[in-house]
Amino acid sequence: QAATRVAVIELGAAGTVRRTTTAASDSAVSVDGVASFWSALHGYGRKLQHAGMPMVPDLFSRPDSGVVVGLTGVDLDNMPTLNSLMNENGDETSSNNRVVGHMEVPGKQCNKMMKNVKQMDAVETPTEIKSTFKTRAEESGISGLQLDVTSANAADVDAQIASLINDASFENTKTVVLHLVVEEEDGAAPRRDFGRRLEEA
């Protein structure tokens, strides 16, 4: 079954988002639930965050900016950096220690989620991802960019995301929250599950 996943990643100073005691298996939320989290964290609109969410904003520390990166048509098997970010929470031993947590929305919901972001750029090529992100990260509140991933540009998109995550210019005095929204292409998740079952057999 198709699903859209969201990874919440802190760049710069950490501590603006907290994981709750909600189990990983209970990370399924609605489009409105994701929007309520974005609103509570970045202070737009008047929505209260839905109850039972896997993450909440910190009561005392607020991020300087939030940028949503929406990727459609993704096959995670061909994108190792993205695959790792979408499947691992950060901890002291993880290379992805910037990943706070994940949310999952049933179905193909990237476009619907992006409609909750008023300032949004549609980028045409992977090389625009990092520069557009850094421009948006200078703005307060929440903004976003969206790109369709294909077999031809998947490797370049993955490299751009890796470069963004490891960019040292996000200094520890400022926090930018990256909301990575990944909508897999038809058949990608079932293929990966089938491959995992074969490995376990």
Z-matrix of the N, CA and C atoms (Angstrom, degrees):
N
C 1 1.458
C 2 1.534 1 109.79
N 3 1.315 2 115.64 1 135.84
C 4 1.466 3 120.60 2 -179.13
C 5 1.525 4 109.98 3 -65.36
N 6 1.314 5 115.30 4 145.22
C 7 1.455 6 121.15 5 177.12
C 8 1.516 7 108.86 6 -148.28
N 9 1.322 8 115.37 7 154.58
C 10 1.457 9 122.32 8 175.70
C 11 1.523 10 107.50 9 -116.36
N 12 1.333 11 116.45 10 124.49
C 13 1.462 12 120.57 11 -176.29
C 14 1.529 13 110.55 12 -109.92
N 15 1.318 14 114.99 13 147.91
C 16 1.464 15 121.82 14 178.04
C 17 1.520 16 108.63 15 -123.51
N 18 1.338 17 116.63 16 123.33
C 19 1.467 18 121.90 17 171.85
C 20 1.524 19 107.60 18 -104.20
N 21 1.317 20 116.35 19 132.39
C 22 1.466 21 121.75 20 179.64
C 23 1.529 22 107.55 21 -105.53
N 24 1.330 23 115.49 22 119.37
C 25 1.469 24 121.91 23 -169.90
C 26 1.527 25 109.29 24 -128.26
N 27 1.326 26 116.91 25 126.00
C 28 1.463 27 120.96 26 177.85
C 29 1.531 28 110.18 27 -92.53
N 30 1.312 29 116.44 28 125.84
C 31 1.466 30 122.48 29 174.25
C 32 1.527 31 107.31 30 -108.97
N 33 1.332 32 116.53 31 132.79
C 34 1.458 33 120.02 32 -175.62
C 35 1.523 34 109.86 33 91.34
N 36 1.326 35 116.06 34 -142.13
C 37 1.466 36 120.63 35 -178.34
C 38 1.520 37 110.60 36 -67.94
N 39 1.327 38 115.68 37 133.64
C 40 1.463 39 120.73 38 -178.63
C 41 1.535 40 110.54 39 -90.98
N 42 1.329 41 115.44 40 170.39
C 43 1.465 42 119.99 41 172.50
C 44 1.508 43 115.62 42 108.80
N 45 1.338 44 118.45 43 6.92
C 46 1.471 45 119.70 44 -179.58
C 47 1.529 46 112.36 45 -91.74
N 48 1.336 47 116.97 46 -15.13
C 49 1.474 48 121.80 47 179.47
C 50 1.522 49 107.86 48 -128.84
N 51 1.335 50 115.82 49 139.06
C 52 1.457 51 121.12 50 -179.74
C 53 1.526 52 110.19 51 -120.97
N 54 1.338 53 115.78 52 138.93
C 55 1.455 54 120.00 53 171.22
C 56 1.521 55 108.87 54 -76.14
N 57 1.322 56 117.12 55 142.80
C 58 1.460 57 121.35 56 176.45
C 59 1.527 58 109.06 57 -95.80
N 60 1.314 59 116.32 58 -177.31
C 61 1.462 60 120.56 59 179.71
C 62 1.519 61 111.98 60 -83.91
N 63 1.351 62 117.33 61 2.74
C 64 1.458 63 120.52 62 176.58
C 65 1.521 64 109.27 63 -59.88
N 66 1.335 65 116.80 64 128.83
C 67 1.461 66 120.80 65 -178.19
C 68 1.512 67 111.02 66 -65.72
N 69 1.338 68 116.81 67 154.74
C 70 1.461 69 121.38 68 -179.86
C 71 1.515 70 111.29 69 -58.46
N 72 1.335 71 116.52 70 -33.78
C 73 1.464 72 119.94 71 179.92
C 74 1.521 73 112.30 72 -69.58
N 75 1.348 74 115.72 73 -14.75
C 76 1.468 75 120.45 74 179.68
C 77 1.523 76 111.90 75 -102.58
N 78 1.340 77 116.57 76 20.25
C 79 1.463 78 119.65 77 -175.47
C 80 1.529 79 112.55 78 -80.24
N 81 1.359 80 117.47 79 -0.36
C 82 1.464 81 120.70 80 178.96
C 83 1.527 82 109.62 81 -70.38
N 84 1.328 83 115.49 82 127.57
C 85 1.460 84 121.72 83 -179.32
C 86 1.526 85 108.40 84 -135.46
N 87 1.319 86 116.45 85 178.24
C 88 1.461 87 121.57 86 177.93
C 89 1.520 88 110.24 87 -100.09
N 90 1.336 89 116.44 88 168.08
C 91 1.464 90 120.78 89 174.82
C 92 1.519 91 110.00 90 -58.02
N 93 1.333 92 117.21 91 -42.27
C 94 1.464 93 121.26 92 178.57
C 95 1.528 94 111.12 93 -64.95
N 96 1.340 95 116.19 94 -33.55
C 97 1.459 96 119.54 95 177.76
C 98 1.511 97 111.88 96 -65.02
N 99 1.339 98 116.60 97 -43.60
C 100 1.469 99 120.70 98 176.58
C 101 1.525 100 110.04 99 -61.34
N 102 1.337 101 116.55 100 -44.69
C 103 1.471 102 120.74 101 179.74
C 104 1.531 103 110.88 102 -61.27
N 105 1.332 104 117.14 103 -37.32
C 106 1.467 105 120.05 104 -179.66
C 107 1.533 106 110.60 105 -67.50
N 108 1.337 107 116.94 106 -34.86
C 109 1.466 108 120.70 107 176.74
C 110 1.524 109 110.14 108 -67.51
N 111 1.338 110 116.73 109 -46.28
C 112 1.468 111 119.97 110 177.85
C 113 1.525 112 111.10 111 -58.87
N 114 1.335 113 116.28 112 -42.41
C 115 1.457 114 121.24 113 -179.43
C 116 1.522 115 111.46 114 -64.16
N 117 1.345 116 116.10 115 -44.89
C 118 1.471 117 119.96 116 -179.49
C 119 1.522 118 111.29 117 -65.74
N 120 1.334 119 117.06 118 -37.64
C 121 1.466 120 121.09 119 -176.81
C 122 1.520 121 112.33 120 -76.11
N 123 1.334 122 116.18 121 -40.43
C 124 1.466 123 119.72 122 -171.91
C 125 1.529 124 113.60 123 -108.76
N 126 1.336 125 116.46 124 1.73
C 127 1.457 126 120.46 125 168.92
C 128 1.501 127 116.37 126 70.55
N 129 1.340 128 118.39 127 39.04
C 130 1.458 129 119.29 128 173.57
C 131 1.530 130 108.30 129 -116.43
N 132 1.328 131 116.11 130 153.73
C 133 1.463 132 119.06 131 -179.55
C 134 1.526 133 110.76 132 70.17
N 135 1.322 134 115.19 133 -169.75
C 136 1.462 135 120.09 134 -178.43
C 137 1.525 136 111.99 135 -128.88
N 138 1.324 137 116.47 136 21.73
C 139 1.457 138 119.70 137 -177.09
C 140 1.527 139 110.96 138 -79.24
N 141 1.335 140 115.15 139 139.26
C 142 1.450 141 119.74 140 168.63
C 143 1.521 142 107.86 141 -84.66
N 144 1.318 143 116.30 142 146.14
C 145 1.454 144 118.62 143 179.38
C 146 1.522 145 109.93 144 -66.45
N 147 1.330 146 116.07 145 138.86
C 148 1.454 147 121.08 146 177.78
C 149 1.528 148 110.48 147 -61.51
N 150 1.311 149 116.83 148 149.54
C 151 1.467 150 121.53 149 177.98
C 152 1.529 151 110.24 150 -73.40
N 153 1.336 152 116.08 151 156.84
C 154 1.460 153 121.15 152 174.05
C 155 1.512 154 115.25 153 74.36
N 156 1.329 155 117.37 154 21.00
C 157 1.461 156 120.90 155 -179.35
C 158 1.532 157 110.15 156 -81.45
N 159 1.357 158 117.31 157 151.24
C 160 1.467 159 119.73 158 -178.16
C 161 1.521 160 114.32 159 -75.27
N 162 1.348 161 117.80 160 -11.21
C 163 1.461 162 122.08 161 178.12
C 164 1.521 163 110.04 162 -141.62
N 165 1.335 164 115.22 163 152.32
C 166 1.468 165 120.98 164 176.41
C 167 1.528 166 108.14 165 -139.28
N 168 1.345 167 117.82 166 154.68
C 169 1.462 168 119.73 167 174.07
C 170 1.527 169 110.50 168 -67.51
N 171 1.318 170 116.61 169 147.46
C 172 1.459 171 120.73 170 172.45
C 173 1.527 172 108.89 171 -66.77
N 174 1.327 173 116.10 172 144.57
C 175 1.470 174 119.65 173 -176.51
C 176 1.517 175 112.70 174 -70.82
N 177 1.326 176 117.48 175 -24.98
C 178 1.464 177 120.02 176 -171.37
C 179 1.525 178 114.35 177 -114.32
N 180 1.326 179 118.12 178 -26.38
C 181 1.463 180 121.33 179 -177.78
C 182 1.521 181 110.37 180 -110.12
N 183 1.322 182 116.39 181 126.40
C 184 1.454 183 120.63 182 178.83
C 185 1.530 184 109.41 183 -113.75
N 186 1.343 185 117.48 184 143.14
C 187 1.472 186 118.98 185 177.02
C 188 1.520 187 111.18 186 -70.85
N 189 1.323 188 116.07 187 153.53
C 190 1.460 189 120.56 188 176.55
C 191 1.522 190 111.37 189 -74.66
N 192 1.339 191 116.15 190 -30.19
C 193 1.461 192 119.80 191 -176.34
C 194 1.524 193 108.90 192 -159.02
N 195 1.326 194 115.39 193 159.57
C 196 1.458 195 121.40 194 173.73
C 197 1.512 196 109.38 195 -136.68
N 198 1.331 197 117.06 196 134.33
C 199 1.458 198 121.32 197 179.46
C 200 1.534 199 108.71 198 -127.86
N 201 1.319 200 115.77 199 124.89
C 202 1.456 201 121.72 200 176.96
C 203 1.527 202 108.42 201 -93.40
N 204 1.327 203 117.03 202 125.46
C 205 1.464 204 121.56 203 174.71
C 206 1.525 205 107.23 204 -110.07
N 207 1.335 206 116.63 205 109.42
C 208 1.453 207 121.86 206 -178.18
C 209 1.528 208 111.03 207 -98.37
N 210 1.321 209 116.48 208 123.13
C 211 1.467 210 122.03 209 -179.55
C 212 1.522 211 109.18 210 -121.69
N 213 1.328 212 117.13 211 123.34
C 214 1.462 213 121.84 212 178.23
C 215 1.522 214 110.01 213 -112.26
N 216 1.345 215 116.02 214 158.51
C 217 1.456 216 120.59 215 178.09
C 218 1.515 217 114.04 216 73.11
N 219 1.330 218 116.95 217 27.60
C 220 1.465 219 121.74 218 -172.38
C 221 1.535 220 111.31 219 -84.31
N 222 1.321 221 116.33 220 138.70
C 223 1.460 222 123.22 221 167.00
C 224 1.528 223 106.06 222 -118.86
N 225 1.329 224 116.51 223 102.66
C 226 1.464 225 120.95 224 -173.93
C 227 1.524 226 112.92 225 -62.86
N 228 1.326 227 118.02 226 -22.96
C 229 1.462 228 120.46 227 178.52
C 230 1.521 229 111.77 228 -61.65
N 231 1.328 230 116.82 229 -25.11
C 232 1.463 231 121.62 230 -178.92
C 233 1.529 232 112.79 231 -99.82
N 234 1.345 233 116.59 232 6.59
C 235 1.466 234 120.60 233 -174.75
C 236 1.526 235 108.84 234 -136.92
N 237 1.333 236 117.93 235 81.87
C 238 1.477 237 120.90 236 -172.89
C 239 1.525 238 114.72 237 -61.31
N 240 1.327 239 117.76 238 -38.41
C 241 1.470 240 119.60 239 179.05
C 242 1.517 241 110.34 240 -64.18
N 243 1.313 242 115.85 241 -49.31
C 244 1.460 243 120.86 242 -179.40
C 245 1.524 244 110.76 243 -63.05
N 246 1.320 245 116.57 244 -41.33
C 247 1.464 246 121.32 245 179.45
C 248 1.526 247 110.60 246 -58.65
N 249 1.322 248 116.03 247 -43.98
C 250 1.459 249 120.54 248 179.18
C 251 1.526 250 111.44 249 -64.71
N 252 1.329 251 116.78 250 -44.89
C 253 1.466 252 120.75 251 -179.10
C 254 1.525 253 112.46 252 -63.63
N 255 1.340 254 115.99 253 -33.93
C 256 1.460 255 119.44 254 -176.13
C 257 1.525 256 112.78 255 -83.13
N 258 1.337 257 116.89 256 -8.93
C 259 1.464 258 118.58 257 -173.96
C 260 1.522 259 114.64 258 -123.77
N 261 1.333 260 117.94 259 -3.00
C 262 1.461 261 120.20 260 -179.04
C 263 1.515 262 110.38 261 -127.09
N 264 1.342 263 115.71 262 133.50
C 265 1.454 264 120.07 263 167.47
C 266 1.516 265 108.39 264 -84.88
N 267 1.311 266 115.97 265 149.85
C 268 1.455 267 119.47 266 178.89
C 269 1.520 268 112.08 267 -74.12
N 270 1.317 269 116.32 268 147.93
C 271 1.456 270 123.15 269 169.53
C 272 1.522 271 107.08 270 -154.86
N 273 1.301 272 116.44 271 -175.15
C 274 1.463 273 119.45 272 -174.08
C 275 1.527 274 113.08 273 -64.54
N 276 1.346 275 117.08 274 -24.74
C 277 1.456 276 119.98 275 -176.69
C 278 1.524 277 112.88 276 -100.80
N 279 1.328 278 116.49 277 -4.00
C 280 1.465 279 120.27 278 -174.99
C 281 1.513 280 110.61 279 -94.33
N 282 1.335 281 115.91 280 143.27
C 283 1.463 282 119.96 281 175.20
C 284 1.521 283 110.67 282 -70.18
N 285 1.333 284 116.12 283 -19.43
C 286 1.474 285 120.62 284 -179.59
C 287 1.521 286 110.51 285 -99.02
N 288 1.350 287 116.45 286 47.30
C 289 1.455 288 117.76 287 -174.65
C 290 1.517 289 113.30 288 -72.05
N 291 1.328 290 117.95 289 2.35
C 292 1.458 291 121.01 290 174.82
C 293 1.529 292 111.87 291 -89.58
N 294 1.337 293 117.21 292 -14.59
C 295 1.465 294 120.52 293 -178.29
C 296 1.525 295 109.28 294 -78.17
N 297 1.337 296 116.23 295 117.20
C 298 1.460 297 120.31 296 -179.24
C 299 1.529 298 110.46 297 -81.28
N 300 1.320 299 117.48 298 -43.43
C 301 1.457 300 120.33 299 -178.27
C 302 1.514 301 112.05 300 179.75
N 303 1.330 302 115.63 301 -174.60
C 304 1.458 303 122.18 302 -175.05
C 305 1.523 304 111.58 303 -134.46
N 306 1.331 305 114.49 304 154.69
C 307 1.460 306 122.10 305 169.41
C 308 1.522 307 107.54 306 -131.65
N 309 1.316 308 117.27 307 150.51
C 310 1.456 309 121.09 308 178.83
C 311 1.521 310 109.69 309 -131.60
N 312 1.325 311 115.54 310 131.74
C 313 1.464 312 122.28 311 178.67
C 314 1.526 313 107.96 312 -116.31
N 315 1.331 314 118.84 313 125.12
C 316 1.462 315 120.44 314 179.34
C 317 1.526 316 111.62 315 -60.97
N 318 1.339 317 116.19 316 141.39
C 319 1.460 318 121.07 317 176.15
C 320 1.515 319 113.47 318 87.62
N 321 1.328 320 115.32 319 177.70
C 322 1.470 321 122.21 320 177.71
C 323 1.530 322 108.41 321 -86.87
N 324 1.310 323 115.66 322 104.46
C 325 1.468 324 119.77 323 -169.12
C 326 1.526 325 113.72 324 -126.31
N 327 1.335 326 118.38 325 7.04
C 328 1.466 327 119.68 326 -175.20
C 329 1.527 328 111.49 327 -58.88
N 330 1.332 329 117.25 328 -49.10
C 331 1.464 330 119.73 329 -177.76
C 332 1.525 331 111.56 330 -61.72
N 333 1.332 332 116.22 331 -38.55
C 334 1.465 333 120.06 332 179.71
C 335 1.533 334 110.15 333 -67.04
N 336 1.330 335 116.69 334 -39.87
C 337 1.468 336 119.80 335 177.85
C 338 1.520 337 111.16 336 -63.84
N 339 1.341 338 115.77 337 -42.56
C 340 1.463 339 119.53 338 -176.17
C 341 1.528 340 112.03 339 -65.76
N 342 1.326 341 117.33 340 -21.42
C 343 1.468 342 120.10 341 177.01
C 344 1.525 343 111.70 342 -66.82
N 345 1.341 344 116.78 343 -16.90
C 346 1.462 345 120.46 344 176.72
C 347 1.526 346 112.11 345 -84.93
N 348 1.336 347 116.81 346 0.15
C 349 1.466 348 122.12 347 178.24
C 350 1.526 349 107.62 348 -110.71
N 351 1.325 350 116.01 349 109.89
C 352 1.474 351 119.22 350 -172.46
C 353 1.531 352 112.83 351 -71.42
N 354 1.331 353 116.96 352 -37.42
C 355 1.465 354 120.76 353 179.58
C 356 1.523 355 108.40 354 -97.66
N 357 1.319 356 117.12 355 101.69
C 358 1.466 357 120.32 356 -172.50
C 359 1.516 358 110.74 357 -137.31
N 360 1.339 359 115.76 358 134.83
C 361 1.463 360 122.18 359 177.45
C 362 1.521 361 109.67 360 -111.01
N 363 1.320 362 117.26 361 134.06
C 364 1.466 363 121.36 362 171.01
C 365 1.524 364 106.95 363 -94.19
N 366 1.320 365 117.42 364 114.86
C 367 1.464 366 120.71 365 -178.73
C 368 1.528 367 109.63 366 -96.88
N 369 1.307 368 115.60 367 146.06
C 370 1.469 369 121.06 368 -173.54
C 371 1.528 370 112.79 369 -95.02
N 372 1.328 371 116.92 370 -31.98
C 373 1.471 372 120.13 371 -175.24
C 374 1.525 373 110.17 372 -130.78
N 375 1.334 374 117.84 373 152.59
C 376 1.465 375 120.81 374 -179.98
C 377 1.519 376 113.92 375 -57.83
N 378 1.338 377 117.67 376 -31.76
C 379 1.467 378 119.84 377 -177.43
C 380 1.530 379 112.33 378 -65.50
N 381 1.331 380 117.01 379 -15.81
C 382 1.468 381 120.43 380 179.15
C 383 1.523 382 112.33 381 -84.11
N 384 1.337 383 117.99 382 -13.90
C 385 1.467 384 120.43 383 -172.30
C 386 1.520 385 111.40 384 -59.48
N 387 1.343 386 116.19 385 -54.16
C 388 1.463 387 119.71 386 -173.36
C 389 1.526 388 112.20 387 -66.62
N 390 1.333 389 117.11 388 -44.56
C 391 1.467 390 119.71 389 -178.02
C 392 1.526 391 110.56 390 -66.09
N 393 1.334 392 117.27 391 -40.57
C 394 1.468 393 120.30 392 178.99
C 395 1.521 394 110.21 393 -66.32
N 396 1.335 395 116.57 394 -42.14
C 397 1.470 396 120.74 395 178.37
C 398 1.528 397 110.55 396 -58.50
N 399 1.341 398 116.72 397 -46.81
C 400 1.463 399 120.00 398 -175.27
C 401 1.533 400 111.20 399 -67.77
N 402 1.335 401 116.41 400 -32.96
C 403 1.467 402 119.42 401 175.08
C 404 1.521 403 110.47 402 -65.28
N 405 1.319 404 116.22 403 -46.45
C 406 1.465 405 121.39 404 -179.78
C 407 1.526 406 111.46 405 -66.22
N 408 1.335 407 116.89 406 -33.23
C 409 1.461 408 121.18 407 -177.75
C 410 1.526 409 112.41 408 -66.86
N 411 1.328 410 117.18 409 -16.15
C 412 1.463 411 120.71 410 177.16
C 413 1.527 412 111.33 411 -78.41
N 414 1.328 413 117.27 412 -12.42
C 415 1.461 414 121.70 413 -177.97
C 416 1.521 415 110.00 414 -94.29
N 417 1.325 416 116.14 415 146.21
C 418 1.460 417 119.46 416 175.12
C 419 1.530 418 109.08 417 -78.62
N 420 1.327 419 116.01 418 166.13
C 421 1.465 420 119.29 419 -178.29
C 422 1.515 421 111.41 420 78.52
N 423 1.338 422 115.74 421 -152.77
C 424 1.460 423 120.05 422 -175.19
C 425 1.524 424 110.08 423 -123.85
N 426 1.319 425 115.77 424 139.83
C 427 1.462 426 122.01 425 177.27
C 428 1.522 427 106.35 426 -144.58
N 429 1.335 428 116.83 427 -177.65
C 430 1.458 429 116.49 428 -176.22
C 431 1.508 430 114.27 429 -163.31
N 432 1.335 431 114.19 430 172.66
C 433 1.459 432 121.99 431 174.02
C 434 1.520 433 107.72 432 -145.92
N 435 1.327 434 115.02 433 153.80
C 436 1.464 435 119.96 434 -175.53
C 437 1.522 436 109.98 435 -137.75
N 438 1.347 437 115.67 436 143.11
C 439 1.460 438 121.83 437 -178.95
C 440 1.525 439 108.85 438 -146.92
N 441 1.326 440 115.72 439 139.98
C 442 1.459 441 120.79 440 174.43
C 443 1.527 442 108.72 441 -89.73
N 444 1.328 443 115.62 442 126.09
C 445 1.464 444 121.19 443 -179.04
C 446 1.527 445 109.75 444 -92.42
N 447 1.325 446 115.76 445 135.50
C 448 1.464 447 121.68 446 177.69
C 449 1.529 448 108.65 447 -125.69
N 450 1.324 449 116.87 448 171.06
C 451 1.464 450 119.78 449 177.10
C 452 1.523 451 110.65 450 -63.02
N 453 1.339 452 116.38 451 -26.92
C 454 1.466 453 120.16 452 -178.09
C 455 1.522 454 112.65 453 -75.99
N 456 1.353 455 117.76 454 -31.59
C 457 1.469 456 118.53 455 -175.51
C 458 1.530 457 113.69 456 -111.49
N 459 1.348 458 117.87 457 1.56
C 460 1.470 459 121.25 458 -174.22
C 461 1.526 460 112.33 459 -57.07
N 462 1.322 461 117.46 460 -45.03
C 463 1.467 462 120.56 461 -177.69
C 464 1.529 463 110.88 462 -64.25
N 465 1.332 464 116.82 463 -39.50
C 466 1.461 465 120.66 464 179.62
C 467 1.529 466 111.18 465 -68.60
N 468 1.335 467 116.59 466 -39.57
C 469 1.465 468 120.10 467 177.23
C 470 1.524 469 109.74 468 -62.07
N 471 1.332 470 116.77 469 -44.79
C 472 1.464 471 121.48 470 -179.81
C 473 1.524 472 110.65 471 -60.68
N 474 1.324 473 116.38 472 -41.85
C 475 1.470 474 120.62 473 179.57
C 476 1.524 475 111.20 474 -65.58
N 477 1.333 476 116.86 475 -38.51
C 478 1.465 477 120.95 476 178.70
C 479 1.530 478 111.36 477 -64.88
N 480 1.340 479 116.37 478 -41.11
C 481 1.466 480 120.21 479 178.43
C 482 1.528 481 109.88 480 -64.99
N 483 1.336 482 117.04 481 -41.75
C 484 1.464 483 120.61 482 177.97
C 485 1.527 484 110.96 483 -61.37
N 486 1.322 485 117.24 484 -42.96
C 487 1.457 486 121.94 485 179.21
C 488 1.529 487 111.14 486 -63.46
N 489 1.321 488 115.60 487 -39.95
C 490 1.467 489 121.26 488 179.95
C 491 1.530 490 110.87 489 -64.66
N 492 1.333 491 116.18 490 -46.18
C 493 1.463 492 120.98 491 -178.02
C 494 1.527 493 110.99 492 -62.63
N 495 1.335 494 116.49 493 -34.82
C 496 1.466 495 121.07 494 -174.92
C 497 1.521 496 113.57 495 -96.54
N 498 1.327 497 117.83 496 8.90
C 499 1.460 498 121.69 497 -177.17
C 500 1.529 499 110.34 498 -69.88
N 501 1.307 500 115.58 499 118.36
C 502 1.470 501 120.59 500 -176.45
C 503 1.525 502 112.58 501 -75.36
N 504 1.325 503 118.42 502 -8.16
C 505 1.464 504 119.58 503 -177.32
C 506 1.530 505 112.44 504 -74.29
N 507 1.346 506 116.68 505 -13.03
C 508 1.463 507 118.73 506 173.44
C 509 1.533 508 107.09 507 -81.91
N 510 1.344 509 114.80 508 89.87
C 511 1.456 510 119.81 509 -171.71
C 512 1.527 511 110.64 510 -76.17
N 513 1.312 512 115.64 511 166.79
C 514 1.456 513 121.29 512 -173.55
C 515 1.519 514 114.37 513 -75.62
N 516 1.334 515 118.09 514 -0.08
C 517 1.455 516 119.79 515 178.11
C 518 1.524 517 111.57 516 -91.98
N 519 1.315 518 117.23 517 -5.32
C 520 1.457 519 121.49 518 -176.07
C 521 1.529 520 108.61 519 -135.94
N 522 1.332 521 117.19 520 147.85
C 523 1.454 522 120.72 521 178.21
C 524 1.526 523 110.13 522 -122.68
N 525 1.319 524 115.62 523 123.89
C 526 1.463 525 122.23 524 171.32
C 527 1.523 526 106.82 525 -115.86
N 528 1.324 527 116.56 526 125.23
C 529 1.457 528 119.80 527 178.77
C 530 1.525 529 109.20 528 -96.89
N 531 1.324 530 114.62 529 121.93
C 532 1.462 531 121.74 530 175.67
C 533 1.526 532 108.28 531 -93.53
N 534 1.324 533 116.13 532 120.73
C 535 1.460 534 121.79 533 174.93
C 536 1.526 535 106.63 534 -103.48
N 537 1.312 536 116.35 535 103.02
C 538 1.461 537 121.86 536 -175.00
C 539 1.530 538 108.76 537 -92.99
N 540 1.332 539 116.00 538 108.82
C 541 1.468 540 121.99 539 -177.39
C 542 1.526 541 108.65 540 -102.25
N 543 1.326 542 116.61 541 117.41
C 544 1.465 543 121.45 542 -174.27
C 545 1.523 544 110.32 543 -120.87
N 546 1.322 545 115.30 544 118.18
C 547 1.467 546 122.33 545 175.94
C 548 1.525 547 107.72 546 -108.65
N 549 1.327 548 116.41 547 114.63
C 550 1.457 549 119.79 548 -176.75
C 551 1.520 550 111.84 549 -76.46
N 552 1.330 551 115.37 550 150.83
C 553 1.456 552 120.43 551 176.44
C 554 1.523 553 109.65 552 -69.08
N 555 1.318 554 116.43 553 159.95
C 556 1.461 555 121.01 554 179.22
C 557 1.518 556 110.74 555 -56.62
N 558 1.324 557 116.64 556 129.66
C 559 1.463 558 120.97 557 174.73
C 560 1.505 559 114.82 558 88.99
N 561 1.354 560 118.95 559 -10.99
C 562 1.465 561 120.15 560 -175.60
C 563 1.529 562 111.36 561 -67.31
N 564 1.332 563 117.24 562 -48.07
C 565 1.469 564 120.39 563 -178.52
C 566 1.526 565 111.98 564 -65.44
N 567 1.355 566 119.22 565 -46.42
C 568 1.473 567 118.11 566 176.78
C 569 1.523 568 113.40 567 -59.28
N 570 1.353 569 117.63 568 -37.34
C 571 1.461 570 120.29 569 178.17
C 572 1.522 571 110.54 570 -62.95
N 573 1.348 572 116.32 571 -42.08
C 574 1.453 573 120.04 572 -178.77
C 575 1.528 574 110.63 573 -67.51
N 576 1.341 575 117.13 574 -41.07
C 577 1.465 576 120.29 575 177.85
C 578 1.523 577 111.00 576 -62.73
N 579 1.339 578 116.92 577 -40.12
C 580 1.458 579 121.05 578 179.49
C 581 1.527 580 110.23 579 -64.54
N 582 1.337 581 115.78 580 -43.52
C 583 1.455 582 120.07 581 178.60
C 584 1.521 583 111.92 582 -62.75
N 585 1.355 584 116.84 583 -37.99
C 586 1.458 585 121.11 584 179.33
C 587 1.530 586 110.47 585 -65.79
N 588 1.342 587 115.86 586 -39.81
C 589 1.471 588 119.67 587 178.85
C 590 1.524 589 110.63 588 -65.31
N 591 1.342 590 116.86 589 -37.50
C 592 1.459 591 119.66 590 177.88
C 593 1.522 592 111.35 591 -64.01
N 594 1.352 593 116.10 592 -39.68
C 595 1.461 594 120.37 593 179.41
C 596 1.520 595 111.32 594 -65.26
N 597 1.344 596 115.79 595 -34.18
C 598 1.456 597 119.83 596 -176.82
C 599 1.530 598 111.79 597 -81.21
N 600 1.346 599 116.52 598 -18.96
C 601 1.477 600 120.11 599 -176.42
C 602 1.526 601 111.56 600 -69.01
